Amino acid sequence: MSFRADTDRPPSHWCERHLASCPACRRAGRVNVQLARHLERTAMGLRRPVPPFLASRILTAVRATPAPASQALRIAWTRVAWTLGAAMLVLLAGVASWPWKPGDLRPANATTQVARNALDLATNLPFRLPDGARLLAYGAKLDEPLEREWQRVVADAQSAARSLAAAFVPETALEF
């Protein structure tokens, strides 16, 4: 009944049949319609014109309100995460470009405890070592798959950086 009064739609068929047979519901329906009409007339009399520039004042007020603490905290953590990520990239680049010497990673005196020289080591092995030329050829081919994979990783990283820059960095920032 209230929905009917608010929307000016006719009642459904079952409701019309009930209203025809029930005087109490008919009376309640008329009261609801009269109340809705009275409220509508009263509200129209209280209506004021919209002040000029209301939309811009509302938007200015919304923009001026400070961000909630959770949003400020999220922004702060995002900055920390980006800073740590950039620091890790700088550290990784520094380690990758460090001029390593062949003996830097070898434990001190590890081979001297097993054998005094290379001939002692070769004679104590249960298999025969290949000659030097074969070892050099094998060693040269050993790094090829790793080198190809490294080149693919670098190409993917460059492609991702270009894609992110195109999506998130304004064009004016790229001109500098």
N, C-alpha and C positions, 0 to 999 in steps of 0.2 A: 504494500500500500504506500509506504514512504517512497519507494522507488518510482511508483506511478505518479505521485504528487510532485516529485522533483524533476521528472523528465517529461511530463505531459504525454506519456505513452498510454495507450489503452491497456487495461489489465488483460492477462491471459484468459483463455476461454474457461478454464476451470475456476479461475477467480471470479469471472463474471457470473457463472452459474451459482457460485457460493453467495456472492453479493445479492443476487436476485432472491435468494431464499433466507438470508440472515440480516435482519434489520440492525442488529448491533454493529456488525462489520460495515454495513452501509453508512451508518452514522459516524463510525470511526474514520472511514475513508473520506467522508465530507469534511470532517474536522481536520484531517491531515492536509487536504487540498486547500482549505481556507487558511491554515497556518502557513503553508508554503507560499501562498499568494501574499499574505501579510508580511512575511519575512522578506520576500522579494521587493515589495514596494518600499519597505523601510530601508533596505540596503541601497536601493536606487537613490533614495533621498539623502543618504549619507555619503554617497560617492563623490569624490573630489577629482579634479583634473590632475593628470600626471604632471609632476613638475618637469621643467625642461632639463635635459641632460641627465635624467635619472639613471639611464643605463651606464653612461660613462662614469657617474659618481659611484655606482655600485662596483663596477670593475676596478676603479681606482682604490676603493676601500678594500676589496678582496686582495689586490696586489700588494697593498701596504701592510696587510696583516702578516706578522712574522710566521715563518714556517714552524710547524710543530716540532717539538724536541726530537721526535723519532726521525723526522725527515732531515733535520740538521745533523743528527748523529749518523744517519746513513750517508749523507754527503761527506762528512768527515772521514768515515771509514772507507768510502770510495777513493778519496784522495790518498789515504794511507796505503791502500792496496795498489793504486797506480804508482805511487812513489816506490814502494817495495818492489814492484814488478820491474820498474825502470832500473832500480839499483841492482837487481839480480841480472838483468840483461847486460849492464855495464860490467858487472863482475864476471859473467860468463865470457864476454868479449875480451876482457883482460886476460883471463886464464887461457883462452884459445889463442891469443896472439902473443903470449909470453914466450921468450926465446929459451926453450928447454934444451938442455945439454943431454947427451946420451946417458951419462952416468947419474943424472939427478934422481931418477926413480929407483935405482938399484940399491938394495939393502947393503950396508957396509960389510965387507968381508964375507959375504954369503958364499961366493964361489971359491974363495981361498980356503974355506973350511972343508969343502968337498974334495977339491983337487987343487994341486999347486999350480998347474998350468993347463992349457988346452989339450995337450997331448995326453996327460994323465986322465983327463976327463973323457977323452975319446976312447982310450983303451979300456976304461971301466964300464962303458956302456954295453948293454946286451944287443945292440944293433950297430950297423955300420953307417957312418955319417956320409952324406953326399959331398961331392967336391964343392969348392967355393963358387964356381961359375953357376952351377945348378942352384945353389942356395940364393945367390943374387937374383937369378931369373925368377925363382919361386917367390922371393920376398917382394920383387917389383910387382908381381901379379896379385899378391896377397891383399894389397890395399885398394885395388881397383873397385871391387864392389862397394866397399865402405866409402870411397871417394865419390862414386856415382850417387850413392844414397845421400851423402852430405850435400852434394850439389842440388839434388831434388828437394831436400829440406830447406835449403837456402832459397831456392826458387819459389817454393810454396810460401815461405815466410814473407818474401818480397811481394808476392801476389796478394797475400792477406793484408799486408800493410797498405798497399795501394788501394785495395777494396775498402778497407776501413777509412782511409783518408778521404776517399771519394764520397763515402756515405756520411761521415760525421764531421769532417773539417770543412769550414766554410771556404768557398773559393777565394775570397779575399785574403785568407790566411796563407794560402798556398802560393800567392804571388810574391811573397817576400823572399 
